């Protein structure tokens, strides 16, 4: 009974304190990685079972049972667990670093982004000029001294990144302190409900990240179009598995999401250009033509239009391609120019253009 209580208690504590939803495959797999300690008790049970078998069966039969219990799971799951040739996660991080402007400051969020970039910089020496700052770690007071010691050129405007806390600072204050020093990219979004920078900064799709741009300055749209196209990720998915609920599946989903986001940004910028005047239509033409309402994106054809009424000012949802998906917290809502309100958390809140006042400039 004691051997049963211990693993049940361990699994329960991990599930409760992990603060991760276990309703989707990705987070369930993340929580499962912390079950090694409860597994020790399972191994003890197996050892006791083998000892009992030796008392009842010949030694050869016991050895056969043990071998079958080890080899059978290996044979059933070896194919799906063998990821030795997968380079998707590495390519994901490499594409973020490749697209970063020289000397860029990357504010990252999430294990996949932060840990991959740190590995590539520390182990492979990629892009040492790029500074990677994890905003989730900045939420702890002990992270600031470490960051200042490693990157004294990065300004941290408070004790910790905690909007609303007495000793906390907001995303706007963090951008204000660093935007004039180097290009700033936001990779993974900001803390949930931190909308402090929305009215002052634009966030323009830039590869797998977003380029933070002051809303008081005009954006050179032609330059952004060419640069953001170069920044789009180039990842070879041929013969590389990306099952749902895996980090490789996240890479697959983000690969297509950023292309959809850039396409909607282009539509929003074109619609916001004051030099473009709509053609005046006749009353007969207006009554017979059905205006556009929904934007539907597919993997093979990034933009597919469906005539179902007019485009609402509130939002047009970007639909994920089939073949890989992330949790619902990473789904994006694309809003018209300028955004009236934002949804926050993870990759949500990808409005186009980002922030009021980011004026496109025709060149």
C-alpha positions as CSV (number, residue, x, y, z in Angstrom):
1,X,0.0,0.0,0.0
2,X,2.9,2.4,0.8
3,X,4.3,1.7,-2.7
4,X,1.0,2.8,-4.2
5,X,0.5,6.0,-2.2
6,X,3.9,7.4,-3.0
7,X,3.6,7.5,-6.8
8,X,-0.1,8.6,-6.8
9,X,0.9,11.5,-4.5
10,X,3.9,12.4,-6.6
11,X,1.8,12.5,-9.9
12,X,-0.9,14.5,-8.2
13,X,1.5,17.1,-6.8
14,X,3.2,17.5,-10.2
15,X,-0.1,17.9,-12.0
16,X,-1.4,20.5,-9.6
17,X,1.8,22.6,-9.2
18,X,2.9,22.3,-12.8
19,X,0.2,24.9,-13.6
20,X,-0.2,23.4,-17.1
21,X,-3.4,22.3,-18.8
22,X,-3.4,18.5,-19.4
23,X,-6.3,18.7,-21.9
24,X,-4.0,18.9,-24.9
25,X,-1.3,16.5,-26.1
26,X,1.6,19.0,-25.9
27,X,1.1,20.1,-22.3
28,X,0.3,16.5,-21.3
29,X,3.6,15.4,-22.7
30,X,5.4,18.2,-20.9
31,X,3.9,17.2,-17.6
32,X,4.7,13.5,-18.2
33,X,8.4,14.3,-18.4
34,X,8.4,14.9,-14.7
35,X,7.1,11.5,-13.9
36,X,10.6,9.9,-13.6
37,X,10.5,9.8,-9.8
38,X,7.1,8.0,-9.7
39,X,8.4,5.6,-12.2
40,X,11.0,4.4,-9.7
41,X,8.2,2.9,-7.7
42,X,6.9,1.2,-10.8
43,X,10.3,-0.3,-11.4
44,X,10.3,-1.6,-7.8
45,X,6.9,-3.3,-8.5
46,X,8.4,-4.9,-11.6
47,X,11.3,-6.2,-9.6
48,X,9.0,-7.7,-7.0
49,X,6.9,-9.3,-9.7
50,X,10.0,-10.9,-11.3
51,X,11.1,-12.3,-8.0
52,X,7.7,-13.8,-7.5
53,X,7.7,-15.3,-11.0
54,X,11.0,-17.0,-10.3
55,X,9.3,-18.9,-7.4
56,X,6.5,-20.2,-9.7
57,X,8.2,-20.6,-13.1
58,X,11.4,-22.0,-14.5
59,X,14.2,-19.5,-14.8
60,X,14.2,-19.7,-18.6
61,X,10.5,-18.9,-18.6
62,X,11.0,-16.0,-16.3
63,X,13.8,-14.6,-18.5
64,X,11.5,-14.9,-21.5
65,X,8.7,-12.9,-19.8
66,X,11.2,-10.2,-18.7
67,X,12.7,-10.0,-22.3
68,X,9.2,-9.8,-23.8
69,X,8.1,-7.0,-21.4
70,X,11.1,-5.0,-22.4
71,X,11.2,-5.7,-26.1
72,X,7.5,-5.5,-26.9
73,X,7.1,-1.8,-26.0
74,X,10.3,-1.0,-27.9
75,X,9.0,-2.7,-31.0
76,X,5.6,-1.1,-30.8
77,X,6.8,2.5,-30.2
78,X,10.3,2.6,-31.6
79,X,9.2,4.2,-34.9
80,X,7.3,7.1,-33.3
81,X,9.9,7.7,-30.6
82,X,12.9,7.6,-32.9
83,X,13.8,11.3,-33.5
84,X,17.5,11.0,-34.0
85,X,17.3,12.3,-37.6
86,X,14.9,15.2,-36.8
87,X,16.3,18.7,-37.3
88,X,13.1,20.6,-37.1
89,X,13.6,22.2,-33.7
90,X,17.2,23.2,-34.5
91,X,16.0,24.7,-37.8
92,X,13.3,26.6,-36.0
93,X,15.9,28.3,-33.8
94,X,18.3,28.8,-36.6
95,X,15.7,30.6,-38.7
96,X,14.9,33.0,-35.8
97,X,18.6,33.9,-35.5
98,X,19.1,34.1,-39.3
99,X,16.2,36.6,-39.6
100,X,17.3,38.8,-36.7
101,X,18.9,42.1,-37.7
102,X,22.5,42.7,-36.7
103,X,22.8,43.4,-33.0
104,X,19.1,42.7,-32.4
105,X,17.6,42.3,-29.0
106,X,15.2,39.4,-28.8
107,X,12.6,39.3,-26.1
108,X,11.5,35.7,-26.0
109,X,8.8,33.7,-24.3
110,X,8.4,29.9,-24.1
111,X,10.7,26.9,-23.7
112,X,10.9,26.1,-27.4
113,X,12.1,29.5,-28.4
114,X,14.4,30.5,-25.5
115,X,16.1,27.1,-25.0
116,X,16.7,26.5,-28.7
117,X,18.3,29.9,-29.2
118,X,20.5,29.5,-26.2
119,X,21.7,26.1,-27.3
120,X,22.5,27.4,-30.8
121,X,24.4,30.3,-29.4
122,X,26.3,28.5,-26.6
123,X,27.0,25.1,-28.4
124,X,27.2,26.1,-32.0
125,X,28.3,29.7,-31.8
126,X,25.5,31.1,-34.0
127,X,24.8,34.8,-34.0
128,X,26.8,36.0,-30.9
129,X,25.7,39.5,-31.8
130,X,22.1,38.8,-30.9
131,X,21.0,39.2,-27.3
132,X,18.3,36.7,-26.1
133,X,16.3,37.8,-23.1
134,X,13.6,35.6,-21.7
135,X,10.6,37.7,-20.5
136,X,9.3,34.9,-18.3
137,X,12.5,34.7,-16.4
138,X,12.5,38.5,-16.0
139,X,9.4,38.0,-13.9
140,X,11.7,36.8,-11.1
141,X,13.8,39.4,-9.2
142,X,16.9,37.2,-9.3
143,X,17.0,37.3,-13.1
144,X,17.7,41.0,-13.4
145,X,21.2,40.9,-11.8
146,X,22.2,38.0,-14.0
147,X,21.0,39.7,-17.1
148,X,22.8,43.0,-16.3
149,X,26.0,41.1,-15.6
150,X,25.8,39.2,-18.9
151,X,24.4,42.1,-21.1
152,X,25.1,45.4,-19.4
153,X,23.9,47.2,-22.6
154,X,20.4,45.9,-22.0
155,X,18.3,48.3,-19.8
156,X,16.0,46.6,-17.3
157,X,13.6,49.4,-16.1
158,X,12.7,47.7,-12.8
159,X,13.2,44.8,-10.4
160,X,11.1,42.4,-12.4
161,X,8.7,42.1,-15.4
162,X,5.4,42.1,-13.5
163,X,2.8,44.5,-14.7
164,X,0.8,45.9,-11.8
165,X,3.2,44.9,-9.1
166,X,4.8,47.6,-6.9
167,X,8.3,46.6,-8.1
168,X,7.3,45.6,-11.5
169,X,7.6,47.1,-15.0
170,X,5.6,46.7,-18.2
171,X,6.3,45.8,-21.7
172,X,6.1,49.5,-22.7
173,X,8.7,50.5,-20.2
174,X,11.0,47.7,-21.4
175,X,10.6,48.8,-25.0
176,X,11.0,52.4,-24.1
177,X,14.3,51.7,-22.5
178,X,15.8,49.7,-25.3
179,X,14.1,50.6,-28.6
180,X,16.7,53.4,-29.4
181,X,19.7,51.1,-28.7
182,X,19.1,48.3,-31.2
183,X,16.4,46.6,-33.2
184,X,13.9,44.8,-31.0
185,X,12.1,41.6,-31.9
186,X,9.4,40.0,-29.8
187,X,9.4,36.2,-30.1
188,X,6.5,34.5,-28.4
189,X,4.5,37.5,-27.2
190,X,4.2,39.3,-23.9
191,X,2.6,38.4,-20.6
192,X,-1.1,37.9,-20.7
193,X,-3.1,41.1,-20.2
194,X,-0.1,43.3,-20.6
195,X,-1.4,45.7,-23.2
196,X,0.7,48.7,-22.1
197,X,2.6,48.9,-25.4
198,X,-0.3,48.6,-27.7
199,X,-1.0,52.3,-28.1
200,X,2.7,53.3,-28.5
201,X,4.3,50.5,-30.5
202,X,3.5,48.5,-33.6
203,X,4.4,44.8,-34.0
204,X,5.1,43.8,-37.5
205,X,5.5,40.1,-38.6
206,X,9.2,39.4,-39.0
207,X,9.9,35.7,-39.7
208,X,9.0,33.7,-36.6
209,X,9.0,36.8,-34.5
210,X,7.6,40.3,-34.6
211,X,9.5,43.6,-35.2
212,X,8.7,46.2,-32.5
213,X,8.3,49.6,-34.1
214,X,7.6,52.9,-32.5
215,X,4.1,54.1,-33.3
216,X,5.2,57.7,-33.6
217,X,7.5,56.9,-36.5
218,X,6.4,56.1,-40.0
219,X,7.0,52.6,-41.2
220,X,8.7,52.1,-44.6
221,X,6.3,49.6,-45.9
222,X,8.2,48.8,-49.1
223,X,11.3,48.0,-47.1
224,X,9.3,45.9,-44.6
225,X,7.7,43.9,-47.4
226,X,11.1,42.9,-48.9
227,X,12.8,42.3,-45.5
228,X,10.0,40.4,-44.0
229,X,9.9,38.1,-47.0
230,X,13.5,37.3,-46.6
231,X,12.9,36.7,-42.9
232,X,10.2,34.0,-43.5
233,X,11.4,30.6,-42.2
234,X,13.0,28.1,-44.5
235,X,12.5,24.7,-43.0
236,X,12.6,21.4,-44.8
237,X,9.9,19.1,-43.5
238,X,10.6,16.3,-46.0
239,X,10.7,12.9,-44.3
240,X,10.6,14.5,-40.8
241,X,7.7,13.7,-38.5
242,X,5.8,16.4,-36.8
243,X,3.1,14.7,-34.8
244,X,0.4,16.7,-33.0
245,X,1.3,17.3,-29.4
246,X,5.1,17.4,-30.1
247,X,7.5,20.3,-30.3
248,X,8.0,19.4,-34.0
249,X,4.2,19.9,-34.4
250,X,4.6,23.4,-32.9
251,X,7.3,24.1,-35.5
252,X,5.0,23.0,-38.3
253,X,2.1,25.1,-37.0
254,X,4.2,28.2,-36.5
255,X,5.8,27.8,-39.9
256,X,2.5,28.3,-41.6
257,X,1.0,30.8,-39.1
258,X,3.7,33.4,-39.7
259,X,3.1,33.3,-43.4
260,X,-0.6,33.8,-42.8
261,X,0.1,36.7,-40.4
262,X,2.3,38.4,-42.9
263,X,-0.3,38.0,-45.6
264,X,-3.0,39.6,-43.4
265,X,-0.6,42.4,-42.5
266,X,-0.1,43.2,-46.2
267,X,-3.9,43.3,-46.6
268,X,-4.3,45.6,-43.6
269,X,-1.5,48.0,-44.7
270,X,-3.0,48.1,-48.2
271,X,-6.4,48.9,-46.8
272,X,-5.0,51.6,-44.5
273,X,-3.1,53.5,-47.3
274,X,-4.8,56.9,-47.6
275,X,-3.6,57.2,-51.2
276,X,-5.8,54.3,-52.3
277,X,-9.3,55.5,-53.1
278,X,-12.0,52.8,-53.6
279,X,-13.6,52.8,-57.1
280,X,-17.1,54.2,-57.0
281,X,-19.6,51.5,-58.1
282,X,-23.0,51.8,-59.6
283,X,-26.1,51.0,-57.5
284,X,-26.8,48.0,-59.8
285,X,-23.2,46.7,-59.3
286,X,-23.4,47.2,-55.5
287,X,-26.7,45.3,-55.3
288,X,-25.5,42.3,-57.4
289,X,-22.0,41.8,-56.0
290,X,-21.5,40.0,-52.7
291,X,-18.9,41.7,-50.6
292,X,-16.2,39.7,-48.8
293,X,-16.5,38.7,-45.2
294,X,-14.2,35.9,-44.2
295,X,-10.6,35.3,-45.1
296,X,-9.8,31.6,-45.1
297,X,-6.2,30.4,-45.4
298,X,-5.0,27.1,-46.6
299,X,-1.6,25.5,-46.7
300,X,-1.5,25.1,-50.5
301,X,-3.1,28.5,-51.2
302,X,-2.3,31.1,-48.5
303,X,-5.2,33.3,-49.4
304,X,-8.6,31.9,-50.4
305,X,-11.6,34.3,-50.4
306,X,-15.1,33.3,-49.5
307,X,-17.9,35.6,-50.4
308,X,-20.1,35.7,-47.3
309,X,-20.9,39.3,-46.6
310,X,-18.7,42.3,-45.8
311,X,-15.5,42.2,-43.8
312,X,-16.3,43.2,-40.2
313,X,-14.2,45.8,-38.5
314,X,-13.7,43.6,-35.5
315,X,-11.7,40.7,-36.7
316,X,-11.0,38.0,-39.4
317,X,-9.7,34.8,-38.0
318,X,-6.7,33.0,-39.4
319,X,-7.4,29.3,-39.6
320,X,-4.6,26.8,-39.0
321,X,-3.5,24.4,-41.7
322,X,-4.0,20.7,-41.3
323,X,-1.1,18.5,-40.4
324,X,-0.1,20.0,-37.1
325,X,-1.5,22.2,-34.5
326,X,-0.5,23.8,-31.2
327,X,-2.7,24.5,-28.2
328,X,-5.6,26.9,-28.5
329,X,-3.6,29.5,-26.5
330,X,-1.4,30.0,-29.5
331,X,-4.1,30.6,-32.1
332,X,-4.0,34.1,-33.6
333,X,-6.7,36.6,-34.1
334,X,-6.1,39.1,-36.9
335,X,-7.7,42.5,-36.4
336,X,-8.3,45.4,-38.7
337,X,-6.4,48.6,-38.8
338,X,-6.1,50.1,-36.2
339,X,-6.7,47.5,-33.5
340,X,-9.5,48.4,-31.1
341,X,-8.6,45.8,-28.5
342,X,-6.2,42.9,-28.2
343,X,-6.3,39.3,-26.9
344,X,-3.2,38.5,-24.9
345,X,-1.3,35.5,-23.9
346,X,1.2,33.4,-25.9
347,X,0.9,33.9,-29.6
348,X,-2.6,35.4,-29.3
349,X,-3.2,39.0,-30.1
350,X,-1.4,39.1,-33.4
351,X,-3.1,42.2,-34.7
352,X,-2.2,44.0,-37.9
353,X,-0.8,46.6,-37.8
354,X,0.4,46.3,-34.2
355,X,-0.3,49.4,-32.1
356,X,-2.2,52.6,-32.8
357,X,-0.4,55.2,-34.8
358,X,2.1,53.1,-36.7
359,X,1.7,54.9,-40.0
360,X,2.6,53.2,-43.2
361,X,4.7,55.3,-45.6
362,X,4.6,54.7,-49.3
363,X,8.0,54.9,-51.1
